Amino acid sequence: SSDLLSAAVREVFVGLYREGLIYRGKRMINWCPRCMTALANIEVEGEELDSHLYHIRYPLVDGGGFLVVATTRPETMLGDTAVAVHPEDPRYSEFIGRMVLLPLAERPIPVIGDPYVDREFGTGALKITPAHDFSDFDIGRKHQLELVQVIADDGTMSEEAGIYAGLDRFACRKRVLEDLEKGGFLDKVEDYRHRVGHCYRCKKVVEPALSLQWFVKTRSEEHTSELQS
């Protein structure tokens, strides 16, 4: 019967939980703000779009100039918790361990070294937004960075976005760029073509988003991994 099946599932679940093999934690998912649902990777349709690469100045807190980062999504900078450079990049070795002031949010964030950074992309300095990017999330876990969610499930800016709270994510992008330019933080803008994920149902742009998920720990001969459940 269904009651017996439910009881069996609960028994297995509790047993796995007590053994430390099942656990809950925040992980990145593909999220559609229009359909308000999570999407599997296969449900995300990539599309090549003409866009821009925005170069933004992040002033050093100690007054020693600034670092310039390049991004296609300036609205997410409100959730930045670090700037990363390659630890062997001679341009930036002296900056690792120092602090920069996050423009507009006026929040000090660290400059970290991580080999993930592509020295050839943009300026070689990468803004890290762990709550809104899959790769940044991994870097954030590695360096124990804070998770600051600035885009809500419906695609509007959250309270964490400060004065931009309530704006649609793309309206926020326009406002952020205007304010960066007014403040002298916008270094330059380049034309840039890249692949953007869209929802297979409604064709809206998908957001990488944090979600509380259950995981089962699995072990192979080489390593331990996670299975999302």
Summary of the structure (lengths in Angstrom):
residues: 229
radius of gyration: 20.1
end to end distance: 23.4
largest distance: 70.5
contacts: 684
relative contact order: 0.23
helix: 26%
strand: 41%
